[in-house]
Amino acid sequence: MTELRTRSEPVVLSGEFFHSLDDKGRITLPVPLRQSLMSLGETDSLHLGHMPGTSFLSLYPSAKWNETVKAWSDESRFGSTLEFMNARRLFFSKVERVYMDKSGRILISPVQRERLGLAKDVVILGVMDKIEIWEAEAWRKAEIEAIGEREKSLAKEADRDSPPSNRLPSW
């Protein structure tokens, strides 16, 4: 039986999907992500960008893109500092409008593929309100690092919550 989504239930982009770029540099968005995008009213035009210093591309649905533009437009939050202006310039200069075709494919430009070393194997992640596209090996390394950081954080929390007699000695 198909579940009906209530209007108050938020649409969340989620999942980890392993795909390959085709010879033209296109990827096919996974069906669950396409269905979520369609639920948001996104049927073709999206924004694809790379923030310098990150290892992935971000694919923004319109609502998230509009929020992002609004946040970057609010100079009162950041001031007109040179650092803010440079960060904004770098961010917006690396974003391109992309179009999803009827097969659910988007084209990743040669410049964006080169920047991130996207040659063939990619991982597509649904990350709440946007989609991330990673080179497969870079994602594997980032995932291992994130799991290690999470384990350290949990260990610190457990150490902090345990009675002093149960704590391991610090070296």
Phi and psi in radians as a Rosetta constraint file:
Dihedral C 1 N 2 CA 2 C 2 CIRCULARHARMONIC -1.417 0.35
Dihedral N 2 CA 2 C 2 N 3 CIRCULARHARMONIC 2.332 0.35
Dihedral C 2 N 3 CA 3 C 3 CIRCULARHARMONIC -1.398 0.35
Dihedral N 3 CA 3 C 3 N 4 CIRCULARHARMONIC 2.397 0.35
Dihedral C 3 N 4 CA 4 C 4 CIRCULARHARMONIC -1.637 0.35
Dihedral N 4 CA 4 C 4 N 5 CIRCULARHARMONIC 2.314 0.35
Dihedral C 4 N 5 CA 5 C 5 CIRCULARHARMONIC -1.471 0.35
Dihedral N 5 CA 5 C 5 N 6 CIRCULARHARMONIC 2.258 0.35
Dihedral C 5 N 6 CA 6 C 6 CIRCULARHARMONIC -1.404 0.35
Dihedral N 6 CA 6 C 6 N 7 CIRCULARHARMONIC 2.711 0.35
Dihedral C 6 N 7 CA 7 C 7 CIRCULARHARMONIC -1.101 0.35
Dihedral N 7 CA 7 C 7 N 8 CIRCULARHARMONIC -0.486 0.35
Dihedral C 7 N 8 CA 8 C 8 CIRCULARHARMONIC -1.450 0.35
Dihedral N 8 CA 8 C 8 N 9 CIRCULARHARMONIC -0.236 0.35
Dihedral C 8 N 9 CA 9 C 9 CIRCULARHARMONIC -1.332 0.35
Dihedral N 9 CA 9 C 9 N 10 CIRCULARHARMONIC 2.160 0.35
Dihedral C 9 N 10 CA 10 C 10 CIRCULARHARMONIC -1.242 0.35
Dihedral N 10 CA 10 C 10 N 11 CIRCULARHARMONIC 2.612 0.35
Dihedral C 10 N 11 CA 11 C 11 CIRCULARHARMONIC -1.577 0.35
Dihedral N 11 CA 11 C 11 N 12 CIRCULARHARMONIC 2.143 0.35
Dihedral C 11 N 12 CA 12 C 12 CIRCULARHARMONIC -2.060 0.35
Dihedral N 12 CA 12 C 12 N 13 CIRCULARHARMONIC 2.252 0.35
Dihedral C 12 N 13 CA 13 C 13 CIRCULARHARMONIC -1.464 0.35
Dihedral N 13 CA 13 C 13 N 14 CIRCULARHARMONIC 2.107 0.35
Dihedral C 13 N 14 CA 14 C 14 CIRCULARHARMONIC -2.604 0.35
Dihedral N 14 CA 14 C 14 N 15 CIRCULARHARMONIC 2.804 0.35
Dihedral C 14 N 15 CA 15 C 15 CIRCULARHARMONIC 2.084 0.35
Dihedral N 15 CA 15 C 15 N 16 CIRCULARHARMONIC 2.822 0.35
Dihedral C 15 N 16 CA 16 C 16 CIRCULARHARMONIC -2.188 0.35
Dihedral N 16 CA 16 C 16 N 17 CIRCULARHARMONIC 2.178 0.35
Dihedral C 16 N 17 CA 17 C 17 CIRCULARHARMONIC -2.329 0.35
Dihedral N 17 CA 17 C 17 N 18 CIRCULARHARMONIC 2.346 0.35
Dihedral C 17 N 18 CA 18 C 18 CIRCULARHARMONIC -1.795 0.35
Dihedral N 18 CA 18 C 18 N 19 CIRCULARHARMONIC 2.118 0.35
Dihedral C 18 N 19 CA 19 C 19 CIRCULARHARMONIC -2.401 0.35
Dihedral N 19 CA 19 C 19 N 20 CIRCULARHARMONIC 3.064 0.35
Dihedral C 19 N 20 CA 20 C 20 CIRCULARHARMONIC -2.227 0.35
Dihedral N 20 CA 20 C 20 N 21 CIRCULARHARMONIC 2.573 0.35
Dihedral C 20 N 21 CA 21 C 21 CIRCULARHARMONIC -1.289 0.35
Dihedral N 21 CA 21 C 21 N 22 CIRCULARHARMONIC 2.506 0.35
Dihedral C 21 N 22 CA 22 C 22 CIRCULARHARMONIC -1.478 0.35
Dihedral N 22 CA 22 C 22 N 23 CIRCULARHARMONIC -3.118 0.35
Dihedral C 22 N 23 CA 23 C 23 CIRCULARHARMONIC -1.109 0.35
Dihedral N 23 CA 23 C 23 N 24 CIRCULARHARMONIC -0.360 0.35
Dihedral C 23 N 24 CA 24 C 24 CIRCULARHARMONIC -1.648 0.35
Dihedral N 24 CA 24 C 24 N 25 CIRCULARHARMONIC 0.011 0.35
Dihedral C 24 N 25 CA 25 C 25 CIRCULARHARMONIC 1.502 0.35
Dihedral N 25 CA 25 C 25 N 26 CIRCULARHARMONIC 0.385 0.35
Dihedral C 25 N 26 CA 26 C 26 CIRCULARHARMONIC -1.747 0.35
Dihedral N 26 CA 26 C 26 N 27 CIRCULARHARMONIC 2.634 0.35
Dihedral C 26 N 27 CA 27 C 27 CIRCULARHARMONIC -2.141 0.35
Dihedral N 27 CA 27 C 27 N 28 CIRCULARHARMONIC 2.613 0.35
Dihedral C 27 N 28 CA 28 C 28 CIRCULARHARMONIC -1.674 0.35
Dihedral N 28 CA 28 C 28 N 29 CIRCULARHARMONIC 2.131 0.35
Dihedral C 28 N 29 CA 29 C 29 CIRCULARHARMONIC -1.202 0.35
Dihedral N 29 CA 29 C 29 N 30 CIRCULARHARMONIC 2.379 0.35
Dihedral C 29 N 30 CA 30 C 30 CIRCULARHARMONIC -1.057 0.35
Dihedral N 30 CA 30 C 30 N 31 CIRCULARHARMONIC 2.569 0.35
Dihedral C 30 N 31 CA 31 C 31 CIRCULARHARMONIC -0.919 0.35
Dihedral N 31 CA 31 C 31 N 32 CIRCULARHARMONIC -0.807 0.35
Dihedral C 31 N 32 CA 32 C 32 CIRCULARHARMONIC -1.037 0.35
Dihedral N 32 CA 32 C 32 N 33 CIRCULARHARMONIC -0.649 0.35
Dihedral C 32 N 33 CA 33 C 33 CIRCULARHARMONIC -1.247 0.35
Dihedral N 33 CA 33 C 33 N 34 CIRCULARHARMONIC -0.685 0.35
Dihedral C 33 N 34 CA 34 C 34 CIRCULARHARMONIC -1.093 0.35
Dihedral N 34 CA 34 C 34 N 35 CIRCULARHARMONIC -0.719 0.35
Dihedral C 34 N 35 CA 35 C 35 CIRCULARHARMONIC -1.101 0.35
Dihedral N 35 CA 35 C 35 N 36 CIRCULARHARMONIC -0.722 0.35
Dihedral C 35 N 36 CA 36 C 36 CIRCULARHARMONIC -1.117 0.35
Dihedral N 36 CA 36 C 36 N 37 CIRCULARHARMONIC -0.747 0.35
Dihedral C 36 N 37 CA 37 C 37 CIRCULARHARMONIC -1.076 0.35
Dihedral N 37 CA 37 C 37 N 38 CIRCULARHARMONIC -0.712 0.35
Dihedral C 37 N 38 CA 38 C 38 CIRCULARHARMONIC -1.126 0.35
Dihedral N 38 CA 38 C 38 N 39 CIRCULARHARMONIC -0.642 0.35
Dihedral C 38 N 39 CA 39 C 39 CIRCULARHARMONIC -1.101 0.35
Dihedral N 39 CA 39 C 39 N 40 CIRCULARHARMONIC -0.490 0.35
Dihedral C 39 N 40 CA 40 C 40 CIRCULARHARMONIC -1.492 0.35
Dihedral N 40 CA 40 C 40 N 41 CIRCULARHARMONIC -0.041 0.35
Dihedral C 40 N 41 CA 41 C 41 CIRCULARHARMONIC 1.512 0.35
Dihedral N 41 CA 41 C 41 N 42 CIRCULARHARMONIC 0.199 0.35
Dihedral C 41 N 42 CA 42 C 42 CIRCULARHARMONIC -1.589 0.35
Dihedral N 42 CA 42 C 42 N 43 CIRCULARHARMONIC 1.890 0.35
Dihedral C 42 N 43 CA 43 C 43 CIRCULARHARMONIC -1.988 0.35
Dihedral N 43 CA 43 C 43 N 44 CIRCULARHARMONIC -0.281 0.35
Dihedral C 43 N 44 CA 44 C 44 CIRCULARHARMONIC -2.637 0.35
Dihedral N 44 CA 44 C 44 N 45 CIRCULARHARMONIC -0.990 0.35
Dihedral C 44 N 45 CA 45 C 45 CIRCULARHARMONIC -1.540 0.35
Dihedral N 45 CA 45 C 45 N 46 CIRCULARHARMONIC 2.222 0.35
Dihedral C 45 N 46 CA 46 C 46 CIRCULARHARMONIC -2.371 0.35
Dihedral N 46 CA 46 C 46 N 47 CIRCULARHARMONIC 3.010 0.35
Dihedral C 46 N 47 CA 47 C 47 CIRCULARHARMONIC -2.082 0.35
Dihedral N 47 CA 47 C 47 N 48 CIRCULARHARMONIC 2.271 0.35
Dihedral C 47 N 48 CA 48 C 48 CIRCULARHARMONIC -2.094 0.35
Dihedral N 48 CA 48 C 48 N 49 CIRCULARHARMONIC 2.184 0.35
Dihedral C 48 N 49 CA 49 C 49 CIRCULARHARMONIC -2.602 0.35
Dihedral N 49 CA 49 C 49 N 50 CIRCULARHARMONIC 2.923 0.35
Dihedral C 49 N 50 CA 50 C 50 CIRCULARHARMONIC -2.305 0.35
Dihedral N 50 CA 50 C 50 N 51 CIRCULARHARMONIC 2.140 0.35
Dihedral C 50 N 51 CA 51 C 51 CIRCULARHARMONIC -1.523 0.35
Dihedral N 51 CA 51 C 51 N 52 CIRCULARHARMONIC 2.087 0.35
Dihedral C 51 N 52 CA 52 C 52 CIRCULARHARMONIC -0.884 0.35
Dihedral N 52 CA 52 C 52 N 53 CIRCULARHARMONIC 2.385 0.35
Dihedral C 52 N 53 CA 53 C 53 CIRCULARHARMONIC 1.728 0.35
Dihedral N 53 CA 53 C 53 N 54 CIRCULARHARMONIC -0.150 0.35
Dihedral C 53 N 54 CA 54 C 54 CIRCULARHARMONIC -1.882 0.35
Dihedral N 54 CA 54 C 54 N 55 CIRCULARHARMONIC 2.908 0.35
Dihedral C 54 N 55 CA 55 C 55 CIRCULARHARMONIC -1.934 0.35
Dihedral N 55 CA 55 C 55 N 56 CIRCULARHARMONIC 0.389 0.35
Dihedral C 55 N 56 CA 56 C 56 CIRCULARHARMONIC -2.606 0.35
Dihedral N 56 CA 56 C 56 N 57 CIRCULARHARMONIC 2.859 0.35
Dihedral C 56 N 57 CA 57 C 57 CIRCULARHARMONIC -1.702 0.35
Dihedral N 57 CA 57 C 57 N 58 CIRCULARHARMONIC 2.529 0.35
Dihedral C 57 N 58 CA 58 C 58 CIRCULARHARMONIC -1.909 0.35
Dihedral N 58 CA 58 C 58 N 59 CIRCULARHARMONIC 2.298 0.35
Dihedral C 58 N 59 CA 59 C 59 CIRCULARHARMONIC -1.913 0.35
Dihedral N 59 CA 59 C 59 N 60 CIRCULARHARMONIC 2.022 0.35
Dihedral C 59 N 60 CA 60 C 60 CIRCULARHARMONIC -1.804 0.35
Dihedral N 60 CA 60 C 60 N 61 CIRCULARHARMONIC 2.161 0.35
Dihedral C 60 N 61 CA 61 C 61 CIRCULARHARMONIC -1.187 0.35
Dihedral N 61 CA 61 C 61 N 62 CIRCULARHARMONIC 2.844 0.35
Dihedral C 61 N 62 CA 62 C 62 CIRCULARHARMONIC -0.945 0.35
Dihedral N 62 CA 62 C 62 N 63 CIRCULARHARMONIC -0.808 0.35
Dihedral C 62 N 63 CA 63 C 63 CIRCULARHARMONIC -1.072 0.35
Dihedral N 63 CA 63 C 63 N 64 CIRCULARHARMONIC -0.784 0.35
Dihedral C 63 N 64 CA 64 C 64 CIRCULARHARMONIC -1.182 0.35
Dihedral N 64 CA 64 C 64 N 65 CIRCULARHARMONIC -0.683 0.35
Dihedral C 64 N 65 CA 65 C 65 CIRCULARHARMONIC -1.079 0.35
Dihedral N 65 CA 65 C 65 N 66 CIRCULARHARMONIC -0.765 0.35
Dihedral C 65 N 66 CA 66 C 66 CIRCULARHARMONIC -1.097 0.35
Dihedral N 66 CA 66 C 66 N 67 CIRCULARHARMONIC -0.689 0.35
Dihedral C 66 N 67 CA 67 C 67 CIRCULARHARMONIC -1.101 0.35
Dihedral N 67 CA 67 C 67 N 68 CIRCULARHARMONIC -0.726 0.35
Dihedral C 67 N 68 CA 68 C 68 CIRCULARHARMONIC -1.117 0.35
Dihedral N 68 CA 68 C 68 N 69 CIRCULARHARMONIC -0.805 0.35
Dihedral C 68 N 69 CA 69 C 69 CIRCULARHARMONIC -1.051 0.35
Dihedral N 69 CA 69 C 69 N 70 CIRCULARHARMONIC -0.780 0.35
Dihedral C 69 N 70 CA 70 C 70 CIRCULARHARMONIC -1.076 0.35
Dihedral N 70 CA 70 C 70 N 71 CIRCULARHARMONIC -0.760 0.35
Dihedral C 70 N 71 CA 71 C 71 CIRCULARHARMONIC -1.095 0.35
Dihedral N 71 CA 71 C 71 N 72 CIRCULARHARMONIC -0.756 0.35
Dihedral C 71 N 72 CA 72 C 72 CIRCULARHARMONIC -1.247 0.35
Dihedral N 72 CA 72 C 72 N 73 CIRCULARHARMONIC -0.357 0.35
Dihedral C 72 N 73 CA 73 C 73 CIRCULARHARMONIC -1.409 0.35
Dihedral N 73 CA 73 C 73 N 74 CIRCULARHARMONIC -0.306 0.35
Dihedral C 73 N 74 CA 74 C 74 CIRCULARHARMONIC -1.446 0.35
Dihedral N 74 CA 74 C 74 N 75 CIRCULARHARMONIC 1.430 0.35
Dihedral C 74 N 75 CA 75 C 75 CIRCULARHARMONIC -1.149 0.35
Dihedral N 75 CA 75 C 75 N 76 CIRCULARHARMONIC -0.341 0.35
Dihedral C 75 N 76 CA 76 C 76 CIRCULARHARMONIC -1.152 0.35
Dihedral N 76 CA 76 C 76 N 77 CIRCULARHARMONIC -0.446 0.35
Dihedral C 76 N 77 CA 77 C 77 CIRCULARHARMONIC -1.286 0.35
Dihedral N 77 CA 77 C 77 N 78 CIRCULARHARMONIC -0.558 0.35
Dihedral C 77 N 78 CA 78 C 78 CIRCULARHARMONIC -2.069 0.35
Dihedral N 78 CA 78 C 78 N 79 CIRCULARHARMONIC -0.322 0.35
Dihedral C 78 N 79 CA 79 C 79 CIRCULARHARMONIC 1.412 0.35
Dihedral N 79 CA 79 C 79 N 80 CIRCULARHARMONIC 3.082 0.35
Dihedral C 79 N 80 CA 80 C 80 CIRCULARHARMONIC -1.737 0.35
Dihedral N 80 CA 80 C 80 N 81 CIRCULARHARMONIC 0.673 0.35
Dihedral C 80 N 81 CA 81 C 81 CIRCULARHARMONIC -1.168 0.35
Dihedral N 81 CA 81 C 81 N 82 CIRCULARHARMONIC 2.716 0.35
Dihedral C 81 N 82 CA 82 C 82 CIRCULARHARMONIC -1.056 0.35
Dihedral N 82 CA 82 C 82 N 83 CIRCULARHARMONIC -0.672 0.35
Dihedral C 82 N 83 CA 83 C 83 CIRCULARHARMONIC -1.059 0.35
Dihedral N 83 CA 83 C 83 N 84 CIRCULARHARMONIC -0.807 0.35
Dihedral C 83 N 84 CA 84 C 84 CIRCULARHARMONIC -1.115 0.35
Dihedral N 84 CA 84 C 84 N 85 CIRCULARHARMONIC -0.804 0.35
Dihedral C 84 N 85 CA 85 C 85 CIRCULARHARMONIC -1.086 0.35
Dihedral N 85 CA 85 C 85 N 86 CIRCULARHARMONIC -0.698 0.35
Dihedral C 85 N 86 CA 86 C 86 CIRCULARHARMONIC -1.171 0.35
Dihedral N 86 CA 86 C 86 N 87 CIRCULARHARMONIC -0.732 0.35
Dihedral C 86 N 87 CA 87 C 87 CIRCULARHARMONIC -1.091 0.35
Dihedral N 87 CA 87 C 87 N 88 CIRCULARHARMONIC -0.771 0.35
Dihedral C 87 N 88 CA 88 C 88 CIRCULARHARMONIC -1.104 0.35
Dihedral N 88 CA 88 C 88 N 89 CIRCULARHARMONIC -0.767 0.35
Dihedral C 88 N 89 CA 89 C 89 CIRCULARHARMONIC -1.051 0.35
Dihedral N 89 CA 89 C 89 N 90 CIRCULARHARMONIC -0.837 0.35
Dihedral C 89 N 90 CA 90 C 90 CIRCULARHARMONIC -1.059 0.35
Dihedral N 90 CA 90 C 90 N 91 CIRCULARHARMONIC -0.779 0.35
Dihedral C 90 N 91 CA 91 C 91 CIRCULARHARMONIC -1.088 0.35
Dihedral N 91 CA 91 C 91 N 92 CIRCULARHARMONIC -0.962 0.35
Dihedral C 91 N 92 CA 92 C 92 CIRCULARHARMONIC -1.210 0.35
Dihedral N 92 CA 92 C 92 N 93 CIRCULARHARMONIC -0.464 0.35
Dihedral C 92 N 93 CA 93 C 93 CIRCULARHARMONIC -1.278 0.35
Dihedral N 93 CA 93 C 93 N 94 CIRCULARHARMONIC -0.254 0.35
Dihedral C 93 N 94 CA 94 C 94 CIRCULARHARMONIC -1.802 0.35
Dihedral N 94 CA 94 C 94 N 95 CIRCULARHARMONIC 0.150 0.35
Dihedral C 94 N 95 CA 95 C 95 CIRCULARHARMONIC -1.841 0.35
Dihedral N 95 CA 95 C 95 N 96 CIRCULARHARMONIC 2.379 0.35
Dihedral C 95 N 96 CA 96 C 96 CIRCULARHARMONIC -2.231 0.35
Dihedral N 96 CA 96 C 96 N 97 CIRCULARHARMONIC 2.546 0.35
Dihedral C 96 N 97 CA 97 C 97 CIRCULARHARMONIC -1.388 0.35
Dihedral N 97 CA 97 C 97 N 98 CIRCULARHARMONIC 2.301 0.35
Dihedral C 97 N 98 CA 98 C 98 CIRCULARHARMONIC -2.194 0.35
Dihedral N 98 CA 98 C 98 N 99 CIRCULARHARMONIC 2.765 0.35
Dihedral C 98 N 99 CA 99 C 99 CIRCULARHARMONIC -2.151 0.35
Dihedral N 99 CA 99 C 99 N 100 CIRCULARHARMONIC 2.319 0.35
Dihedral C 99 N 100 CA 100 C 100 CIRCULARHARMONIC -1.539 0.35
Dihedral N 100 CA 100 C 100 N 101 CIRCULARHARMONIC 2.209 0.35
Dihedral C 100 N 101 CA 101 C 101 CIRCULARHARMONIC -1.440 0.35
Dihedral N 101 CA 101 C 101 N 102 CIRCULARHARMONIC -3.119 0.35
Dihedral C 101 N 102 CA 102 C 102 CIRCULARHARMONIC -1.124 0.35
Dihedral N 102 CA 102 C 102 N 103 CIRCULARHARMONIC -0.365 0.35
Dihedral C 102 N 103 CA 103 C 103 CIRCULARHARMONIC -1.570 0.35
Dihedral N 103 CA 103 C 103 N 104 CIRCULARHARMONIC 0.021 0.35
Dihedral C 103 N 104 CA 104 C 104 CIRCULARHARMONIC 1.439 0.35
Dihedral N 104 CA 104 C 104 N 105 CIRCULARHARMONIC 0.335 0.35
Dihedral C 104 N 105 CA 105 C 105 CIRCULARHARMONIC -1.673 0.35
Dihedral N 105 CA 105 C 105 N 106 CIRCULARHARMONIC 2.572 0.35
Dihedral C 105 N 106 CA 106 C 106 CIRCULARHARMONIC -2.200 0.35
Dihedral N 106 CA 106 C 106 N 107 CIRCULARHARMONIC 2.601 0.35
Dihedral C 106 N 107 CA 107 C 107 CIRCULARHARMONIC -1.633 0.35
Dihedral N 107 CA 107 C 107 N 108 CIRCULARHARMONIC 2.241 0.35
Dihedral C 107 N 108 CA 108 C 108 CIRCULARHARMONIC -1.731 0.35
Dihedral N 108 CA 108 C 108 N 109 CIRCULARHARMONIC 2.141 0.35
Dihedral C 108 N 109 CA 109 C 109 CIRCULARHARMONIC -1.091 0.35
Dihedral N 109 CA 109 C 109 N 110 CIRCULARHARMONIC 2.691 0.35
Dihedral C 109 N 110 CA 110 C 110 CIRCULARHARMONIC -0.978 0.35
Dihedral N 110 CA 110 C 110 N 111 CIRCULARHARMONIC -0.650 0.35
Dihedral C 110 N 111 CA 111 C 111 CIRCULARHARMONIC -1.102 0.35
Dihedral N 111 CA 111 C 111 N 112 CIRCULARHARMONIC -0.813 0.35
Dihedral C 111 N 112 CA 112 C 112 CIRCULARHARMONIC -1.168 0.35
Dihedral N 112 CA 112 C 112 N 113 CIRCULARHARMONIC -0.678 0.35
Dihedral C 112 N 113 CA 113 C 113 CIRCULARHARMONIC -1.095 0.35
Dihedral N 113 CA 113 C 113 N 114 CIRCULARHARMONIC -0.748 0.35
Dihedral C 113 N 114 CA 114 C 114 CIRCULARHARMONIC -1.147 0.35
Dihedral N 114 CA 114 C 114 N 115 CIRCULARHARMONIC -0.761 0.35
Dihedral C 114 N 115 CA 115 C 115 CIRCULARHARMONIC -0.937 0.35
Dihedral N 115 CA 115 C 115 N 116 CIRCULARHARMONIC -0.686 0.35
Dihedral C 115 N 116 CA 116 C 116 CIRCULARHARMONIC -1.850 0.35
Dihedral N 116 CA 116 C 116 N 117 CIRCULARHARMONIC 0.047 0.35
Dihedral C 116 N 117 CA 117 C 117 CIRCULARHARMONIC 1.190 0.35
Dihedral N 117 CA 117 C 117 N 118 CIRCULARHARMONIC 0.576 0.35
Dihedral C 117 N 118 CA 118 C 118 CIRCULARHARMONIC -1.414 0.35
Dihedral N 118 CA 118 C 118 N 119 CIRCULARHARMONIC 1.937 0.35
Dihedral C 118 N 119 CA 119 C 119 CIRCULARHARMONIC -1.981 0.35
Dihedral N 119 CA 119 C 119 N 120 CIRCULARHARMONIC -0.849 0.35
Dihedral C 119 N 120 CA 120 C 120 CIRCULARHARMONIC -2.490 0.35
Dihedral N 120 CA 120 C 120 N 121 CIRCULARHARMONIC -1.209 0.35
Dihedral C 120 N 121 CA 121 C 121 CIRCULARHARMONIC -1.471 0.35
Dihedral N 121 CA 121 C 121 N 122 CIRCULARHARMONIC 2.227 0.35
Dihedral C 121 N 122 CA 122 C 122 CIRCULARHARMONIC -2.282 0.35
Dihedral N 122 CA 122 C 122 N 123 CIRCULARHARMONIC 2.784 0.35
Dihedral C 122 N 123 CA 123 C 123 CIRCULARHARMONIC -2.071 0.35
Dihedral N 123 CA 123 C 123 N 124 CIRCULARHARMONIC 2.297 0.35
Dihedral C 123 N 124 CA 124 C 124 CIRCULARHARMONIC -1.935 0.35
Dihedral N 124 CA 124 C 124 N 125 CIRCULARHARMONIC 2.155 0.35
Dihedral C 124 N 125 CA 125 C 125 CIRCULARHARMONIC -2.019 0.35
Dihedral N 125 CA 125 C 125 N 126 CIRCULARHARMONIC 2.342 0.35
Dihedral C 125 N 126 CA 126 C 126 CIRCULARHARMONIC -1.528 0.35
Dihedral N 126 CA 126 C 126 N 127 CIRCULARHARMONIC 2.093 0.35
Dihedral C 126 N 127 CA 127 C 127 CIRCULARHARMONIC -2.164 0.35
Dihedral N 127 CA 127 C 127 N 128 CIRCULARHARMONIC 1.293 0.35
Dihedral C 127 N 128 CA 128 C 128 CIRCULARHARMONIC 1.163 0.35
Dihedral N 128 CA 128 C 128 N 129 CIRCULARHARMONIC -1.384 0.35
Dihedral C 128 N 129 CA 129 C 129 CIRCULARHARMONIC -2.111 0.35
Dihedral N 129 CA 129 C 129 N 130 CIRCULARHARMONIC 0.219 0.35
Dihedral C 129 N 130 CA 130 C 130 CIRCULARHARMONIC -2.653 0.35
Dihedral N 130 CA 130 C 130 N 131 CIRCULARHARMONIC 3.027 0.35
Dihedral C 130 N 131 CA 131 C 131 CIRCULARHARMONIC -2.065 0.35
Dihedral N 131 CA 131 C 131 N 132 CIRCULARHARMONIC 2.405 0.35
Dihedral C 131 N 132 CA 132 C 132 CIRCULARHARMONIC -1.947 0.35
Dihedral N 132 CA 132 C 132 N 133 CIRCULARHARMONIC 2.487 0.35
Dihedral C 132 N 133 CA 133 C 133 CIRCULARHARMONIC -2.129 0.35
Dihedral N 133 CA 133 C 133 N 134 CIRCULARHARMONIC 2.069 0.35
Dihedral C 133 N 134 CA 134 C 134 CIRCULARHARMONIC -2.046 0.35
Dihedral N 134 CA 134 C 134 N 135 CIRCULARHARMONIC 2.590 0.35
Dihedral C 134 N 135 CA 135 C 135 CIRCULARHARMONIC -1.167 0.35
Dihedral N 135 CA 135 C 135 N 136 CIRCULARHARMONIC 2.375 0.35
Dihedral C 135 N 136 CA 136 C 136 CIRCULARHARMONIC -0.984 0.35
Dihedral N 136 CA 136 C 136 N 137 CIRCULARHARMONIC -0.800 0.35
Dihedral C 136 N 137 CA 137 C 137 CIRCULARHARMONIC -1.201 0.35
Dihedral N 137 CA 137 C 137 N 138 CIRCULARHARMONIC -0.653 0.35
Dihedral C 137 N 138 CA 138 C 138 CIRCULARHARMONIC -1.109 0.35
Dihedral N 138 CA 138 C 138 N 139 CIRCULARHARMONIC -0.691 0.35
Dihedral C 138 N 139 CA 139 C 139 CIRCULARHARMONIC -1.128 0.35
Dihedral N 139 CA 139 C 139 N 140 CIRCULARHARMONIC -0.766 0.35
Dihedral C 139 N 140 CA 140 C 140 CIRCULARHARMONIC -0.987 0.35
Dihedral N 140 CA 140 C 140 N 141 CIRCULARHARMONIC -0.804 0.35
Dihedral C 140 N 141 CA 141 C 141 CIRCULARHARMONIC -1.152 0.35
Dihedral N 141 CA 141 C 141 N 142 CIRCULARHARMONIC -0.759 0.35
Dihedral C 141 N 142 CA 142 C 142 CIRCULARHARMONIC -1.130 0.35
Dihedral N 142 CA 142 C 142 N 143 CIRCULARHARMONIC -0.655 0.35
Dihedral C 142 N 143 CA 143 C 143 CIRCULARHARMONIC -1.150 0.35
Dihedral N 143 CA 143 C 143 N 144 CIRCULARHARMONIC -0.777 0.35
Dihedral C 143 N 144 CA 144 C 144 CIRCULARHARMONIC -1.067 0.35
Dihedral N 144 CA 144 C 144 N 145 CIRCULARHARMONIC -0.760 0.35
Dihedral C 144 N 145 CA 145 C 145 CIRCULARHARMONIC -1.103 0.35
Dihedral N 145 CA 145 C 145 N 146 CIRCULARHARMONIC -0.764 0.35
Dihedral C 145 N 146 CA 146 C 146 CIRCULARHARMONIC -1.134 0.35
Dihedral N 146 CA 146 C 146 N 147 CIRCULARHARMONIC -0.682 0.35
Dihedral C 146 N 147 CA 147 C 147 CIRCULARHARMONIC -1.141 0.35
Dihedral N 147 CA 147 C 147 N 148 CIRCULARHARMONIC -0.739 0.35
Dihedral C 147 N 148 CA 148 C 148 CIRCULARHARMONIC -1.074 0.35
Dihedral N 148 CA 148 C 148 N 149 CIRCULARHARMONIC -0.749 0.35
Dihedral C 148 N 149 CA 149 C 149 CIRCULARHARMONIC -1.133 0.35
Dihedral N 149 CA 149 C 149 N 150 CIRCULARHARMONIC -0.682 0.35
Dihedral C 149 N 150 CA 150 C 150 CIRCULARHARMONIC -1.147 0.35
Dihedral N 150 CA 150 C 150 N 151 CIRCULARHARMONIC -0.725 0.35
Dihedral C 150 N 151 CA 151 C 151 CIRCULARHARMONIC -1.107 0.35
Dihedral N 151 CA 151 C 151 N 152 CIRCULARHARMONIC -0.700 0.35
Dihedral C 151 N 152 CA 152 C 152 CIRCULARHARMONIC -1.092 0.35
Dihedral N 152 CA 152 C 152 N 153 CIRCULARHARMONIC -0.747 0.35
Dihedral C 152 N 153 CA 153 C 153 CIRCULARHARMONIC -1.109 0.35
Dihedral N 153 CA 153 C 153 N 154 CIRCULARHARMONIC -0.754 0.35
Dihedral C 153 N 154 CA 154 C 154 CIRCULARHARMONIC -1.127 0.35
Dihedral N 154 CA 154 C 154 N 155 CIRCULARHARMONIC -0.681 0.35
Dihedral C 154 N 155 CA 155 C 155 CIRCULARHARMONIC -1.114 0.35
Dihedral N 155 CA 155 C 155 N 156 CIRCULARHARMONIC -0.723 0.35
Dihedral C 155 N 156 CA 156 C 156 CIRCULARHARMONIC -1.108 0.35
Dihedral N 156 CA 156 C 156 N 157 CIRCULARHARMONIC -0.735 0.35
Dihedral C 156 N 157 CA 157 C 157 CIRCULARHARMONIC -1.096 0.35
Dihedral N 157 CA 157 C 157 N 158 CIRCULARHARMONIC -0.762 0.35
Dihedral C 157 N 158 CA 158 C 158 CIRCULARHARMONIC -1.125 0.35
Dihedral N 158 CA 158 C 158 N 159 CIRCULARHARMONIC -0.695 0.35
Dihedral C 158 N 159 CA 159 C 159 CIRCULARHARMONIC -1.133 0.35
Dihedral N 159 CA 159 C 159 N 160 CIRCULARHARMONIC -0.726 0.35
Dihedral C 159 N 160 CA 160 C 160 CIRCULARHARMONIC -1.183 0.35
Dihedral N 160 CA 160 C 160 N 161 CIRCULARHARMONIC -0.599 0.35
Dihedral C 160 N 161 CA 161 C 161 CIRCULARHARMONIC -1.487 0.35
Dihedral N 161 CA 161 C 161 N 162 CIRCULARHARMONIC -0.266 0.35
Dihedral C 161 N 162 CA 162 C 162 CIRCULARHARMONIC -1.520 0.35
Dihedral N 162 CA 162 C 162 N 163 CIRCULARHARMONIC 2.679 0.35
Dihedral C 162 N 163 CA 163 C 163 CIRCULARHARMONIC -1.071 0.35
Dihedral N 163 CA 163 C 163 N 164 CIRCULARHARMONIC 2.637 0.35
Dihedral C 163 N 164 CA 164 C 164 CIRCULARHARMONIC -0.968 0.35
Dihedral N 164 CA 164 C 164 N 165 CIRCULARHARMONIC -0.588 0.35
Dihedral C 164 N 165 CA 165 C 165 CIRCULARHARMONIC -1.189 0.35
Dihedral N 165 CA 165 C 165 N 166 CIRCULARHARMONIC -0.380 0.35
Dihedral C 165 N 166 CA 166 C 166 CIRCULARHARMONIC -1.640 0.35
Dihedral N 166 CA 166 C 166 N 167 CIRCULARHARMONIC -0.034 0.35
Dihedral C 166 N 167 CA 167 C 167 CIRCULARHARMONIC -1.383 0.35
Dihedral N 167 CA 167 C 167 N 168 CIRCULARHARMONIC 2.500 0.35
Dihedral C 167 N 168 CA 168 C 168 CIRCULARHARMONIC -1.295 0.35
Dihedral N 168 CA 168 C 168 N 169 CIRCULARHARMONIC 2.567 0.35
Dihedral C 168 N 169 CA 169 C 169 CIRCULARHARMONIC -1.164 0.35
Dihedral N 169 CA 169 C 169 N 170 CIRCULARHARMONIC 2.528 0.35
Dihedral C 169 N 170 CA 170 C 170 CIRCULARHARMONIC -1.521 0.35
Dihedral N 170 CA 170 C 170 N 171 CIRCULARHARMONIC 2.510 0.35
